[in-house]
Amino acid sequence: MAGTRSYSSSTSSTDALEERGEAALRRREELIALISRQGVDIDRVVEANKELSRIEPIAEQYEVVKKLRAEKASLEELVRDASSGGDSKELAELAREELRAVDIDLPDQELALQLLFLPHDDADDRGAILEVRAGAGGDEAALFAAELFRMYALHARKSGWRFDTLNVSETDGKGVREASAEILGKGVFGRLKFESGVHRVQRVPETETQGRVHTSTASIAVLPHAEEVEMDIKEEDVRIDTMRASGAGGQHVNTTNSAVRLTHAPTGIQVVIQDERSQHKNKAKAFSVLKARLYDLEREKMAKERSELRSSLIGTGDRSERIRTYNFAQGRVKDHRVEGTISDVNALMDGFLLDEITEKLKRKRVEELLAGA
């Protein structure tokens, strides 16, 4: 397995973890007591149940960690006593074996607990839109962008996600100027959002005759997949006017108030429908058109927000701005946001090891959160 996994926690983060874990246990008991109490207002019970459903996983996981920490302390004491007191070698070795097992399990359980403290973002559960663009470096940057796009496609396949290419703008060679894809599956955005930024590659291009290492970049933007918008129009936001229809239609058109005009106060959008003789049918058509126009307006707004988000995610694309460097000459990858390196660049490019990087980034985020608690 490429890269070294290190989960050791600092003393301060461990203390903060224990403090928040104990607080979760206390709060769970308070909520259970409140829910069980007679005569409590039903709204308070409903809210207490909601809070309990959020706290219960934290409390349960902390109990696992607390038990393992107690076992570790007990085994360490047993090993010390066996070593100094002349107890049997078999007993001492048995205690050491159990301690080694706890030392392997405890960091993983602590990490699982720490991840539960991360603020939940509803967007993490969604699919994602992936956008890859060649940056500085000409043809080599375009080739690198194509390889990154392939890397994410392979990773999606290995993760059981659906990867649908939306657009590819190819160069004359094997590279791409830009490419985008829709990746669908549970939790896609939560696992890929850390990929946004400038990725840098250092290697000898195929066209380089002197064997010199070149540096090129590609920018990655990972955006949460926008769910289909159901336009919910508030009744109080729409003014409905009826009037006599104008134009062809004979005597009936001129003598009945069949035409309908809708005015949407928040946006100022107006819709007039007079096609049908029935006022009800014209009203239904008018609302259908109004919904379509509001949906189009919402899509334009989302497109603008996505453009602004993309700019904030990828920066300028300059070589000096980077979140990760792929050094093919040395066969390794360095993510500049966390410690350690991955020693198999080819495995990463084949869609493996991304989850390992994501895990480290999430852990760092948790430690920052606990440090600020």
Secondary structure, 3 states (H helix, E strand, C coil): CCCCCCCCCCHHHHHHHHHHHHHHHHHHHHHHHHHHCCCCCHHHHHHHHHHHHHHHHHHHHHHHHHHHHHHHHHHHHHHHHHHHHCCCHHHHHHHHHHHHHHHHHHHHHHHHHHHHCCCCCHHHHCCEEEEEEECCCHHHHHHHHHHHHHHHHHHHHHCCCEEEEEEEEECCCCCEEEEEEEEECCCHHHHHHHHCEEEEEEECCCCCCCCCCEEEEEEEEEEECCCCCCCCCCHHHEEEEEECCCCCCHHHHHHCCCEEEEEECCCCEEEEECCCCCHHHHHHHHHHHHHHHHHHHHHHHHHHHHHHHHHHHHCCCCCCCCCEEEECCCCEEEECCCCCCECCHHHHHCCCCHHHHHHHHHHHHHHHHHHCC
